[in-house]
Amino acid sequence: MTLIVAAGSSESWREKPLSCEERSLVIDRLLPFSLLAPVIRAAEPNHLRMMTDDWITILNFGCWIVCYVWMHRISSRQNAVLDQLSLQAQRIEEISRQEHAILSEVHPNVEAIQKDVGKVSEKVAKVEHTVAKHRG
């Protein structure tokens, strides 16, 4: 921001850069009720603002570190759970193979038993029919 000032006589004009204090006075006088006044004041460099920015940067960096550690911890827990699930799936597979082997050994015997049960049920039905005739 520059201010045009007269140097000596009323005819010679020149532009002079403003200091922070002068800029602050001009803003206070020209823009007291303006919506842009806080934006212009915030753009002024001052030590407190730079120090605040430094702390915010440090805080931001600290938050990234915490986030990274937290995500690493979650990831390691997920890997542990996936390892447990993998082991469980392997155990289930082994049990399934053993069960299949047992059933394949027993299955022919089951068929033979079913044939025998069929013969026995036919004989029982004949006996029931015979008993029903004698009673009736």
N, CA, C and O atoms as CSV, one atom per row, in Angstrom:
chain,resi,resn,atom,element,x,y,z
A,1,MET,N,N,0.851,-1.161,0.000
A,1,MET,CA,C,0.000,0.000,0.000
A,1,MET,C,C,0.898,1.225,0.000
A,1,MET,O,O,1.869,1.286,0.754
A,2,THR,N,N,0.585,2.183,-0.828
A,2,THR,CA,C,1.373,3.415,-0.890
A,2,THR,C,C,0.456,4.602,-0.693
A,2,THR,O,O,-0.750,4.527,-0.931
A,3,LEU,N,N,1.040,5.679,-0.263
A,3,LEU,CA,C,0.292,6.905,-0.041
A,3,LEU,C,C,0.970,8.006,-0.837
A,3,LEU,O,O,2.193,8.147,-0.812
A,4,ILE,N,N,0.175,8.767,-1.530
A,4,ILE,CA,C,0.730,9.863,-2.320
A,4,ILE,C,C,0.811,11.086,-1.406
A,4,ILE,O,O,-0.193,11.514,-0.837
A,5,VAL,N,N,2.008,11.638,-1.275
A,5,VAL,CA,C,2.206,12.802,-0.394
A,5,VAL,C,C,2.897,13.911,-1.174
A,5,VAL,O,O,3.580,13.675,-2.170
A,6,ALA,N,N,2.694,15.119,-0.688
A,6,ALA,CA,C,3.335,16.281,-1.327
A,6,ALA,C,C,4.700,16.498,-0.703
A,6,ALA,O,O,4.859,16.426,0.516
A,7,ALA,N,N,5.676,16.764,-1.544
A,7,ALA,CA,C,7.035,17.007,-1.061
A,7,ALA,C,C,7.371,18.479,-1.215
A,7,ALA,O,O,7.823,18.899,-2.280
A,8,GLY,N,N,7.165,19.242,-0.206
A,8,GLY,CA,C,7.532,20.663,-0.232
A,8,GLY,C,C,6.441,21.528,-0.800
A,8,GLY,O,O,5.733,22.175,-0.028
A,9,SER,N,N,6.259,21.580,-2.106
A,9,SER,CA,C,5.253,22.451,-2.703
A,9,SER,C,C,4.037,21.630,-3.094
A,9,SER,O,O,4.079,20.401,-3.050
A,10,SER,N,N,2.986,22.274,-3.465
A,10,SER,CA,C,1.735,21.608,-3.796
A,10,SER,C,C,1.766,20.981,-5.181
A,10,SER,O,O,0.870,20.207,-5.519
A,11,GLU,N,N,2.793,21.300,-6.008
A,11,GLU,CA,C,2.825,20.770,-7.359
A,11,GLU,C,C,3.627,19.474,-7.494
A,11,GLU,O,O,3.383,18.703,-8.423
A,12,SER,N,N,4.548,19.224,-6.621
A,12,SER,CA,C,5.356,18.016,-6.782
A,12,SER,C,C,4.813,16.906,-5.882
A,12,SER,O,O,4.792,17.033,-4.658
A,13,TRP,N,N,4.383,15.838,-6.502
A,13,TRP,CA,C,3.807,14.696,-5.777
A,13,TRP,C,C,4.718,13.486,-5.963
A,13,TRP,O,O,5.321,13.319,-7.023
A,14,ARG,N,N,4.817,12.655,-4.951
A,14,ARG,CA,C,5.543,11.407,-5.092
A,14,ARG,C,C,4.863,10.328,-4.245
A,14,ARG,O,O,4.107,10.622,-3.320
A,15,GLU,N,N,5.152,9.086,-4.585
A,15,GLU,CA,C,4.590,7.973,-3.812
A,15,GLU,C,C,5.602,7.550,-2.769
A,15,GLU,O,O,6.794,7.421,-3.050
A,16,LYS,N,N,5.107,7.336,-1.559
A,16,LYS,CA,C,5.970,6.940,-0.445
A,16,LYS,C,C,5.414,5.642,0.148
A,16,LYS,O,O,4.233,5.593,0.492
A,17,PRO,N,N,6.241,4.579,0.280
A,17,PRO,CA,C,5.736,3.358,0.914
A,17,PRO,C,C,5.437,3.612,2.392
A,17,PRO,O,O,6.121,4.385,3.064
A,18,LEU,N,N,4.381,2.926,2.878
A,18,LEU,CA,C,3.950,3.113,4.273
A,18,LEU,C,C,4.606,2.088,5.181
A,18,LEU,O,O,4.859,0.952,4.781
A,19,SER,N,N,4.873,2.502,6.391
A,19,SER,CA,C,5.356,1.560,7.401
A,19,SER,C,C,4.159,0.815,7.978
A,19,SER,O,O,3.013,1.140,7.669
A,20,CYS,N,N,4.422,-0.165,8.800
A,20,CYS,CA,C,3.333,-0.949,9.408
A,20,CYS,C,C,2.425,-0.069,10.249
A,20,CYS,O,O,1.203,-0.210,10.199
A,21,GLU,N,N,3.007,0.833,11.017
A,21,GLU,CA,C,2.191,1.707,11.874
A,21,GLU,C,C,1.323,2.629,11.042
A,21,GLU,O,O,0.143,2.815,11.340
A,22,GLU,N,N,1.910,3.214,9.983
A,22,GLU,CA,C,1.143,4.112,9.119
A,22,GLU,C,C,0.030,3.341,8.413
A,22,GLU,O,O,-1.089,3.840,8.290
A,23,ARG,N,N,0.330,2.123,7.949
A,23,ARG,CA,C,-0.675,1.300,7.290
A,23,ARG,C,C,-1.817,1.001,8.252
A,23,ARG,O,O,-2.986,1.032,7.868
A,24,SER,N,N,-1.477,0.715,9.486
A,24,SER,CA,C,-2.489,0.439,10.494
A,24,SER,C,C,-3.377,1.647,10.730
A,24,SER,O,O,-4.590,1.501,10.875
A,25,LEU,N,N,-2.786,2.854,10.772
A,25,LEU,CA,C,-3.577,4.075,10.958
A,25,LEU,C,C,-4.501,4.322,9.776
A,25,LEU,O,O,-5.661,4.691,9.962
A,26,VAL,N,N,-4.000,4.122,8.560
A,26,VAL,CA,C,-4.823,4.321,7.368
A,26,VAL,C,C,-5.983,3.336,7.369
A,26,VAL,O,O,-7.119,3.705,7.073
A,27,ILE,N,N,-5.696,2.087,7.702
A,27,ILE,CA,C,-6.766,1.079,7.740
A,27,ILE,C,C,-7.799,1.447,8.785
A,27,ILE,O,O,-9.001,1.350,8.536
A,28,ASP,N,N,-7.335,1.874,9.969
A,28,ASP,CA,C,-8.274,2.239,11.030
A,28,ASP,C,C,-9.140,3.420,10.633
A,28,ASP,O,O,-10.309,3.481,11.014
A,29,ARG,N,N,-8.589,4.362,9.874
A,29,ARG,CA,C,-9.353,5.558,9.496
A,29,ARG,C,C,-10.233,5.323,8.277
A,29,ARG,O,O,-11.365,5.804,8.221
A,30,LEU,N,N,-9.715,4.586,7.306
A,30,LEU,CA,C,-10.456,4.420,6.059
A,30,LEU,C,C,-11.441,3.259,6.082
A,30,LEU,O,O,-12.483,3.319,5.430
A,31,LEU,N,N,-11.122,2.207,6.826
A,31,LEU,CA,C,-11.953,1.005,6.777
A,31,LEU,C,C,-12.477,0.583,8.150
A,31,LEU,O,O,-12.378,-0.597,8.487
A,32,PRO,N,N,-13.019,1.472,8.940
A,32,PRO,CA,C,-13.426,1.029,10.271
A,32,PRO,C,C,-14.616,0.080,10.249
A,32,PRO,O,O,-14.726,-0.806,11.096
A,33,PHE,N,N,-15.508,0.266,9.277
A,33,PHE,CA,C,-16.698,-0.575,9.224
A,33,PHE,C,C,-16.692,-1.505,8.013
A,33,PHE,O,O,-17.719,-2.097,7.680
A,34,SER,N,N,-15.572,-1.633,7.373
A,34,SER,CA,C,-15.479,-2.456,6.168
A,34,SER,C,C,-15.357,-3.928,6.546
A,34,SER,O,O,-14.816,-4.269,7.598
A,35,LEU,N,N,-15.863,-4.786,5.681
A,35,LEU,CA,C,-15.734,-6.227,5.887
A,35,LEU,C,C,-14.324,-6.697,5.581
A,35,LEU,O,O,-13.928,-7.776,6.025
A,36,LEU,N,N,-13.554,-5.913,4.833
A,36,LEU,CA,C,-12.201,-6.293,4.473
A,36,LEU,C,C,-11.171,-5.925,5.536
A,36,LEU,O,O,-10.024,-6.365,5.457
A,37,ALA,N,N,-11.554,-5.138,6.512
A,37,ALA,CA,C,-10.593,-4.681,7.530
A,37,ALA,C,C,-9.913,-5.846,8.257
A,37,ALA,O,O,-8.695,-5.793,8.431
A,38,PRO,N,N,-10.633,-6.907,8.696
A,38,PRO,CA,C,-9.937,-8.012,9.362
A,38,PRO,C,C,-8.979,-8.747,8.430
A,38,PRO,O,O,-7.929,-9.217,8.867
A,39,VAL,N,N,-9.332,-8.851,7.149
A,39,VAL,CA,C,-8.469,-9.532,6.202
A,39,VAL,C,C,-7.192,-8.739,5.994
A,39,VAL,O,O,-6.103,-9.312,5.961
A,40,ILE,N,N,-7.312,-7.436,5.855
A,40,ILE,CA,C,-6.144,-6.587,5.642
A,40,ILE,C,C,-5.272,-6.583,6.891
A,40,ILE,O,O,-4.047,-6.637,6.788
A,41,ARG,N,N,-5.889,-6.520,8.072
A,41,ARG,CA,C,-5.115,-6.540,9.314
A,41,ARG,C,C,-4.403,-7.883,9.487
A,41,ARG,O,O,-3.281,-7.931,9.991
A,42,ALA,N,N,-5.053,-8.971,9.069
A,42,ALA,CA,C,-4.439,-10.289,9.211
A,42,ALA,C,C,-3.242,-10.438,8.286
A,42,ALA,O,O,-2.342,-11.232,8.559
A,43,ALA,N,N,-3.225,-9.685,7.198
A,43,ALA,CA,C,-2.124,-9.781,6.254
A,43,ALA,C,C,-0.878,-9.043,6.740
A,43,ALA,O,O,0.201,-9.216,6.172
A,44,GLU,N,N,-1.012,-8.234,7.769
A,44,GLU,CA,C,0.139,-7.500,8.276
A,44,GLU,C,C,1.095,-8.454,8.976
A,44,GLU,O,O,0.668,-9.271,9.792
A,45,PRO,N,N,2.385,-8.359,8.667
A,45,PRO,CA,C,3.342,-9.233,9.347
A,45,PRO,C,C,3.597,-8.741,10.765
A,45,PRO,O,O,3.854,-7.556,10.980
A,46,ASN,N,N,3.527,-9.628,11.708
A,46,ASN,CA,C,3.927,-9.284,13.065
A,46,ASN,C,C,4.502,-10.530,13.733
A,46,ASN,O,O,4.267,-11.657,13.298
A,47,HIS,N,N,5.220,-10.307,14.744
A,47,HIS,CA,C,5.955,-11.395,15.393
A,47,HIS,C,C,5.020,-12.435,16.013
A,47,HIS,O,O,5.280,-13.636,15.939
A,48,LEU,N,N,3.937,-11.967,16.620
A,48,LEU,CA,C,2.997,-12.885,17.276
A,48,LEU,C,C,2.369,-13.834,16.261
A,48,LEU,O,O,2.221,-15.026,16.532
A,49,ARG,N,N,2.002,-13.312,15.102
A,49,ARG,CA,C,1.374,-14.150,14.091
A,49,ARG,C,C,2.356,-15.195,13.572
A,49,ARG,O,O,1.983,-16.352,13.379
A,50,MET,N,N,3.602,-14.798,13.346
A,50,MET,CA,C,4.596,-15.759,12.864
A,50,MET,C,C,4.862,-16.825,13.920
A,50,MET,O,O,5.043,-17.997,13.590
A,51,MET,N,N,4.886,-16.427,15.174
A,51,MET,CA,C,5.103,-17.397,16.238
A,51,MET,C,C,3.930,-18.378,16.317
A,51,MET,O,O,4.128,-19.574,16.532
A,52,THR,N,N,2.719,-17.867,16.144
A,52,THR,CA,C,1.531,-18.727,16.144
A,52,THR,C,C,1.592,-19.704,14.970
A,52,THR,O,O,1.263,-20.880,15.122
A,53,ASP,N,N,2.010,-19.220,13.808
A,53,ASP,CA,C,2.141,-20.103,12.652
A,53,ASP,C,C,3.156,-21.205,12.914
A,53,ASP,O,O,2.953,-22.349,12.507
A,54,ASP,N,N,4.248,-20.866,13.591
A,54,ASP,CA,C,5.251,-21.880,13.922
A,54,ASP,C,C,4.662,-22.945,14.831
A,54,ASP,O,O,4.893,-24.137,14.624
A,55,TRP,N,N,3.902,-22.527,15.837
A,55,TRP,CA,C,3.294,-23.500,16.751
A,55,TRP,C,C,2.266,-24.363,16.040
A,55,TRP,O,O,2.156,-25.561,16.299
A,56,ILE,N,N,1.515,-23.740,15.139
A,56,ILE,CA,C,0.520,-24.519,14.383
A,56,ILE,C,C,1.226,-25.544,13.492
A,56,ILE,O,O,0.752,-26.671,13.344
A,57,THR,N,N,2.350,-25.155,12.903
A,57,THR,CA,C,3.110,-26.092,12.072
A,57,THR,C,C,3.638,-27.251,12.908
A,57,THR,O,O,3.574,-28.406,12.487
A,58,ILE,N,N,4.151,-26.945,14.076
A,58,ILE,CA,C,4.650,-27.999,14.966
A,58,ILE,C,C,3.506,-28.910,15.403
A,58,ILE,O,O,3.658,-30.131,15.437
A,59,LEU,N,N,2.369,-28.319,15.736
A,59,LEU,CA,C,1.194,-29.101,16.131
A,59,LEU,C,C,0.732,-29.985,14.974
A,59,LEU,O,O,0.381,-31.147,15.179
A,60,ASN,N,N,0.732,-29.438,13.764
A,60,ASN,CA,C,0.344,-30.207,12.582
A,60,ASN,C,C,1.280,-31.398,12.387
A,60,ASN,O,O,0.823,-32.509,12.118
A,61,PHE,N,N,2.578,-31.171,12.521
A,61,PHE,CA,C,3.554,-32.245,12.397
A,61,PHE,C,C,3.335,-33.311,13.472
A,61,PHE,O,O,3.412,-34.509,13.199
A,62,GLY,N,N,3.061,-32.859,14.696
A,62,GLY,CA,C,2.781,-33.804,15.786
A,62,GLY,C,C,1.536,-34.635,15.501
A,62,GLY,O,O,1.507,-35.832,15.787
A,63,CYS,N,N,0.514,-34.007,14.942
A,63,CYS,CA,C,-0.713,-34.744,14.603
A,63,CYS,C,C,-0.437,-35.803,13.534
A,63,CYS,O,O,-0.987,-36.903,13.590
A,64,TRP,N,N,0.417,-35.470,12.558
A,64,TRP,CA,C,0.773,-36.450,11.530
A,64,TRP,C,C,1.505,-37.631,12.146
A,64,TRP,O,O,1.263,-38.778,11.768
A,65,ILE,N,N,2.394,-37.362,13.087
A,65,ILE,CA,C,3.124,-38.452,13.737
A,65,ILE,C,C,2.166,-39.351,14.506
A,65,ILE,O,O,2.245,-40.576,14.409
A,66,VAL,N,N,1.257,-38.742,15.272
A,66,VAL,CA,C,0.271,-39.524,16.035
A,66,VAL,C,C,-0.594,-40.345,15.083
A,66,VAL,O,O,-0.867,-41.516,15.345
A,67,CYS,N,N,-1.021,-39.740,13.989
A,67,CYS,CA,C,-1.856,-40.451,13.016
A,67,CYS,C,C,-1.100,-41.634,12.412
A,67,CYS,O,O,-1.661,-42.718,12.253
A,68,TYR,N,N,0.179,-41.422,12.076
A,68,TYR,CA,C,0.976,-42.497,11.500
A,68,TYR,C,C,1.124,-43.661,12.485
A,68,TYR,O,O,0.962,-44.822,12.108
A,69,VAL,N,N,1.434,-43.345,13.748
A,69,VAL,CA,C,1.597,-44.397,14.757
A,69,VAL,C,C,0.282,-45.141,14.956
A,69,VAL,O,O,0.265,-46.366,15.069
A,70,TRP,N,N,-0.823,-44.391,14.998
A,70,TRP,CA,C,-2.140,-44.994,15.195
A,70,TRP,C,C,-2.469,-45.921,14.022
A,70,TRP,O,O,-2.914,-47.048,14.239
A,71,MET,N,N,-2.260,-45.467,12.796
A,71,MET,CA,C,-2.552,-46.298,11.625
A,71,MET,C,C,-1.638,-47.532,11.576
A,71,MET,O,O,-2.076,-48.612,11.179
A,72,HIS,N,N,-0.369,-47.370,11.978
A,72,HIS,CA,C,0.540,-48.518,12.019
A,72,HIS,C,C,0.051,-49.553,13.037
A,72,HIS,O,O,0.119,-50.759,12.796
A,73,ARG,N,N,-0.437,-49.068,14.160
A,73,ARG,CA,C,-0.951,-49.976,15.195
A,73,ARG,C,C,-2.192,-50.713,14.700
A,73,ARG,O,O,-2.326,-51.920,14.905
A,74,ILE,N,N,-3.092,-49.990,14.053
A,74,ILE,CA,C,-4.299,-50.624,13.503
A,74,ILE,C,C,-3.897,-51.654,12.446
A,74,ILE,O,O,-4.446,-52.755,12.407
A,75,SER,N,N,-2.943,-51.294,11.597
A,75,SER,CA,C,-2.497,-52.203,10.542
A,75,SER,C,C,-1.883,-53.474,11.119
A,75,SER,O,O,-2.141,-54.570,10.622
A,76,SER,N,N,-1.070,-53.330,12.169
A,76,SER,CA,C,-0.458,-54.524,12.761
A,76,SER,C,C,-1.519,-55.408,13.414
A,76,SER,O,O,-1.411,-56.634,13.372
A,77,ARG,N,N,-2.536,-54.804,14.011
A,77,ARG,CA,C,-3.633,-55.606,14.581
A,77,ARG,C,C,-4.396,-56.337,13.485
A,77,ARG,O,O,-4.753,-57.505,13.640
A,78,GLN,N,N,-4.643,-55.644,12.375
A,78,GLN,CA,C,-5.340,-56.291,11.262
A,78,GLN,C,C,-4.524,-57.457,10.715
A,78,GLN,O,O,-5.083,-58.504,10.388
A,79,ASN,N,N,-3.212,-57.285,10.613
A,79,ASN,CA,C,-2.362,-58.382,10.142
A,79,ASN,C,C,-2.420,-59.569,11.098
A,79,ASN,O,O,-2.436,-60.718,10.657
A,80,ALA,N,N,-2.452,-59.302,12.406
A,80,ALA,CA,C,-2.546,-60.395,13.379
A,80,ALA,C,C,-3.869,-61.141,13.225
A,80,ALA,O,O,-3.902,-62.371,13.273
A,81,VAL,N,N,-4.962,-60.394,13.038
A,81,VAL,CA,C,-6.272,-61.027,12.855
A,81,VAL,C,C,-6.291,-61.846,11.566
A,81,VAL,O,O,-6.829,-62.952,11.544
A,82,LEU,N,N,-5.705,-61.309,10.486
A,82,LEU,CA,C,-5.656,-62.058,9.227
A,82,LEU,C,C,-4.827,-63.331,9.359
A,82,LEU,O,O,-5.173,-64.357,8.774
A,83,ASP,N,N,-3.736,-63.276,10.122
A,83,ASP,CA,C,-2.937,-64.485,10.360
A,83,ASP,C,C,-3.744,-65.534,11.119
A,83,ASP,O,O,-3.696,-66.719,10.791
A,84,GLN,N,N,-4.489,-65.091,12.141
A,84,GLN,CA,C,-5.324,-66.028,12.903
A,84,GLN,C,C,-6.400,-66.638,12.011
A,84,GLN,O,O,-6.668,-67.837,12.091
A,85,LEU,N,N,-7.016,-65.818,11.163
A,85,LEU,CA,C,-8.043,-66.344,10.252
A,85,LEU,C,C,-7.443,-67.341,9.262
A,85,LEU,O,O,-8.070,-68.347,8.929
A,86,SER,N,N,-6.240,-67.059,8.797
A,86,SER,CA,C,-5.581,-67.986,7.879
A,86,SER,C,C,-5.318,-69.327,8.553
A,86,SER,O,O,-5.569,-70.379,7.965
A,87,LEU,N,N,-4.810,-69.294,9.791
A,87,LEU,CA,C,-4.580,-70.544,10.527
A,87,LEU,C,C,-5.884,-71.297,10.770
A,87,LEU,O,O,-5.936,-72.521,10.650
A,88,GLN,N,N,-6.931,-70.556,11.112
A,88,GLN,CA,C,-8.228,-71.189,11.341
A,88,GLN,C,C,-8.736,-71.838,10.052
A,88,GLN,O,O,-9.271,-72.946,10.089
A,89,ALA,N,N,-8.577,-71.162,8.919
A,89,ALA,CA,C,-9.014,-71.730,7.640
A,89,ALA,C,C,-8.225,-72.992,7.315
A,89,ALA,O,O,-8.785,-73.953,6.787
A,90,GLN,N,N,-6.922,-73.000,7.629
A,90,GLN,CA,C,-6.113,-74.197,7.385
A,90,GLN,C,C,-6.577,-75.360,8.258
A,90,GLN,O,O,-6.652,-76.498,7.795
A,91,ARG,N,N,-6.890,-75.066,9.532
A,91,ARG,CA,C,-7.388,-76.131,10.419
A,91,ARG,C,C,-8.725,-76.672,9.919
A,91,ARG,O,O,-8.940,-77.884,9.916
A,92,ILE,N,N,-9.614,-75.791,9.502
A,92,ILE,CA,C,-10.919,-76.227,8.995
A,92,ILE,C,C,-10.736,-77.082,7.740
A,92,ILE,O,O,-11.419,-78.092,7.565
A,93,GLU,N,N,-9.816,-76.675,6.874
A,93,GLU,CA,C,-9.542,-77.458,5.670
A,93,GLU,C,C,-9.040,-78.860,6.008
A,93,GLU,O,O,-9.470,-79.843,5.406
A,94,GLU,N,N,-8.133,-78.943,6.968
A,94,GLU,CA,C,-7.591,-80.247,7.384
A,94,GLU,C,C,-8.699,-81.124,7.975
A,94,GLU,O,O,-8.786,-82.310,7.659
A,95,ILE,N,N,-9.528,-80.555,8.815
A,95,ILE,CA,C,-10.643,-81.307,9.402
A,95,ILE,C,C,-11.598,-81.769,8.299
A,95,ILE,O,O,-12.103,-82.891,8.337
A,96,SER,N,N,-11.839,-80.898,7.321
A,96,SER,CA,C,-12.722,-81.260,6.214
A,96,SER,C,C,-12.148,-82.420,5.409
A,96,SER,O,O,-12.880,-83.321,5.001
A,97,ARG,N,N,-10.836,-82.397,5.181
A,97,ARG,CA,C,-10.201,-83.518,4.456
A,97,ARG,C,C,-10.343,-84.821,5.241
A,97,ARG,O,O,-10.670,-85.862,4.671
A,98,GLN,N,N,-10.095,-84.759,6.546
A,98,GLN,CA,C,-10.220,-85.957,7.383
A,98,GLN,C,C,-11.657,-86.466,7.382
A,98,GLN,O,O,-11.893,-87.671,7.295
A,99,GLU,N,N,-12.609,-85.555,7.478
A,99,GLU,CA,C,-14.020,-85.944,7.468
A,99,GLU,C,C,-14.378,-86.597,6.133
A,99,GLU,O,O,-15.097,-87.596,6.103
A,100,HIS,N,N,-13.889,-86.046,5.049
A,100,HIS,CA,C,-14.158,-86.618,3.735
A,100,HIS,C,C,-13.555,-88.022,3.614
A,100,HIS,O,O,-14.174,-88.922,3.045
A,101,ALA,N,N,-12.341,-88.203,4.152
A,101,ALA,CA,C,-11.710,-89.532,4.111
A,101,ALA,C,C,-12.522,-90.536,4.917
A,101,ALA,O,O,-12.720,-91.670,4.479
A,102,ILE,N,N,-12.989,-90.130,6.083
A,102,ILE,CA,C,-13.796,-91.026,6.925
A,102,ILE,C,C,-15.096,-91.378,6.217
A,102,ILE,O,O,-15.499,-92.541,6.203
A,103,LEU,N,N,-15.757,-90.381,5.628
A,103,LEU,CA,C,-17.026,-90.645,4.940
A,103,LEU,C,C,-16.822,-91.534,3.718
A,103,LEU,O,O,-17.667,-92.377,3.416
A,104,SER,N,N,-15.703,-91.350,3.011
A,104,SER,CA,C,-15.474,-92.207,1.836
A,104,SER,C,C,-15.221,-93.651,2.261
A,104,SER,O,O,-15.554,-94.567,1.510
A,105,GLU,N,N,-14.643,-93.884,3.442
A,105,GLU,CA,C,-14.449,-95.247,3.948
A,105,GLU,C,C,-15.772,-95.843,4.411
A,105,GLU,O,O,-16.028,-97.028,4.197
A,106,VAL,N,N,-16.603,-95.041,5.036
A,106,VAL,CA,C,-17.846,-95.529,5.628
A,106,VAL,C,C,-18.971,-95.610,4.602
A,106,VAL,O,O,-19.903,-96.395,4.777
A,107,HIS,N,N,-18.907,-94.840,3.571
A,107,HIS,CA,C,-20.018,-94.740,2.621
A,107,HIS,C,C,-20.449,-96.082,2.021
A,107,HIS,O,O,-21.652,-96.339,1.972
A,108,PRO,N,N,-19.549,-96.946,1.564
A,108,PRO,CA,C,-20.024,-98.241,1.044
A,108,PRO,C,C,-20.755,-99.039,2.119
A,108,PRO,O,O,-21.741,-99.711,1.815
A,109,ASN,N,N,-20.304,-98.983,3.346
A,109,ASN,CA,C,-20.976,-99.682,4.427
A,109,ASN,C,C,-22.365,-99.113,4.654
A,109,ASN,O,O,-23.294,-99.854,4.974
A,110,VAL,N,N,-22.514,-97.831,4.494
A,110,VAL,CA,C,-23.827,-97.200,4.665
A,110,VAL,C,C,-24.780,-97.711,3.596
A,110,VAL,O,O,-25.945,-97.986,3.884
A,111,GLU,N,N,-24.296,-97.841,2.367
A,111,GLU,CA,C,-25.142,-98.374,1.298
A,111,GLU,C,C,-25.589,-99.796,1.606
A,111,GLU,O,O,-26.756,-100.132,1.405
A,112,ALA,N,N,-24.693,-100.622,2.084
A,112,ALA,CA,C,-25.033,-102.003,2.427
A,112,ALA,C,C,-26.057,-102.026,3.550
A,112,ALA,O,O,-27.008,-102.808,3.525
A,113,ILE,N,N,-25.852,-101.162,4.531
A,113,ILE,CA,C,-26.809,-101.100,5.648
A,113,ILE,C,C,-28.169,-100.659,5.139
A,113,ILE,O,O,-29.187,-101.184,5.588
A,114,GLN,N,N,-28.213,-99.708,4.213
A,114,GLN,CA,C,-29.495,-99.251,3.678
A,114,GLN,C,C,-30.213,-100.373,2.934
A,114,GLN,O,O,-31.435,-100.490,3.024
A,115,LYS,N,N,-29.468,-101.197,2.202
A,115,LYS,CA,C,-30.094,-102.336,1.513
A,115,LYS,C,C,-30.661,-103.308,2.533
A,115,LYS,O,O,-31.777,-103.805,2.382
A,116,ASP,N,N,-29.876,-103.575,3.583
A,116,ASP,CA,C,-30.366,-104.488,4.628
A,116,ASP,C,C,-31.588,-103.920,5.330
A,116,ASP,O,O,-32.528,-104.654,5.635
A,117,VAL,N,N,-31.581,-102.617,5.589
A,117,VAL,CA,C,-32.733,-101.975,6.238
A,117,VAL,C,C,-33.948,-102.077,5.324
A,117,VAL,O,O,-35.066,-102.299,5.790
A,118,GLY,N,N,-33.725,-101.914,4.022
A,118,GLY,CA,C,-34.838,-102.050,3.068
A,118,GLY,C,C,-35.438,-103.453,3.125
A,118,GLY,O,O,-36.660,-103.596,3.108
A,119,LYS,N,N,-34.596,-104.499,3.193
A,119,LYS,CA,C,-35.084,-105.878,3.285
A,119,LYS,C,C,-35.837,-106.096,4.589
A,119,LYS,O,O,-36.892,-106.730,4.615
A,120,VAL,N,N,-35.280,-105.560,5.671
A,120,VAL,CA,C,-35.923,-105.721,6.980
A,120,VAL,C,C,-37.260,-105.004,6.990
A,120,VAL,O,O,-38.232,-105.535,7.528
A,121,SER,N,N,-37.339,-103.811,6.407
A,121,SER,CA,C,-38.608,-103.084,6.415
A,121,SER,C,C,-39.658,-103.806,5.574
A,121,SER,O,O,-40.841,-103.769,5.912
A,122,GLU,N,N,-39.249,-104.464,4.480
A,122,GLU,CA,C,-40.198,-105.258,3.692
A,122,GLU,C,C,-40.741,-106.421,4.512
A,122,GLU,O,O,-41.937,-106.715,4.482
A,123,LYS,N,N,-39.835,-107.086,5.254
A,123,LYS,CA,C,-40.262,-108.215,6.088
A,123,LYS,C,C,-41.192,-107.749,7.189
A,123,LYS,O,O,-42.171,-108.423,7.508
A,124,VAL,N,N,-40.888,-106.582,7.780
A,124,VAL,CA,C,-41.748,-106.044,8.846
A,124,VAL,C,C,-43.113,-105.695,8.276
A,124,VAL,O,O,-44.132,-105.921,8.929
A,125,ALA,N,N,-43.144,-105.149,7.073
A,125,ALA,CA,C,-44.422,-104.806,6.455
A,125,ALA,C,C,-45.251,-106.068,6.188
A,125,ALA,O,O,-46.467,-106.052,6.376
A,126,LYS,N,N,-44.612,-107.158,5.752
A,126,LYS,CA,C,-45.316,-108.420,5.522
A,126,LYS,C,C,-45.878,-108.966,6.829
A,126,LYS,O,O,-47.007,-109.453,6.886
A,127,VAL,N,N,-45.053,-108.872,7.888
A,127,VAL,CA,C,-45.507,-109.370,9.187
A,127,VAL,C,C,-46.692,-108.540,9.677
A,127,VAL,O,O,-47.663,-109.093,10.192
A,128,GLU,N,N,-46.620,-107.243,9.525
A,128,GLU,CA,C,-47.730,-106.376,9.958
A,128,GLU,C,C,-48.994,-106.707,9.164
A,128,GLU,O,O,-50.094,-106.732,9.715
A,129,HIS,N,N,-48.829,-106.957,7.883
A,129,HIS,CA,C,-49.990,-107.288,7.049
A,129,HIS,C,C,-50.614,-108.612,7.470
A,129,HIS,O,O,-51.835,-108.766,7.483
A,130,THR,N,N,-49.747,-109.566,7.813
A,130,THR,CA,C,-50.207,-110.884,8.266
A,130,THR,C,C,-50.932,-110.746,9.593
A,130,THR,O,O,-51.991,-111.341,9.789
A,131,VAL,N,N,-50.374,-109.971,10.498
A,131,VAL,CA,C,-51.016,-109.767,11.803
A,131,VAL,C,C,-52.337,-109.059,11.633
A,131,VAL,O,O,-53.293,-109.388,12.335
A,132,ALA,N,N,-52.428,-108.136,10.767
A,132,ALA,CA,C,-53.664,-107.403,10.543
A,132,ALA,C,C,-54.753,-108.332,9.978
A,132,ALA,O,O,-55.928,-108.156,10.298
A,133,LYS,N,N,-54.389,-109.298,9.161
A,133,LYS,CA,C,-55.351,-110.249,8.618
A,133,LYS,C,C,-55.895,-111.152,9.721
A,133,LYS,O,O,-57.094,-111.431,9.749
A,134,HIS,N,N,-55.045,-111.610,10.623
A,134,HIS,CA,C,-55.461,-112.505,11.685
A,134,HIS,C,C,-56.347,-111.764,12.691
A,134,HIS,O,O,-57.225,-112.384,13.290
A,135,ARG,N,N,-56.159,-110.544,12.881
A,135,ARG,CA,C,-56.963,-109.781,13.841
A,135,ARG,C,C,-58.291,-109.396,13.207
A,135,ARG,O,O,-59.300,-109.321,13.908
A,136,GLY,N,N,-58.319,-109.168,12.005
A,136,GLY,CA,C,-59.454,-108.614,11.327
A,136,GLY,C,C,-60.391,-109.569,10.766
A,136,GLY,O,O,-61.392,-109.174,10.168
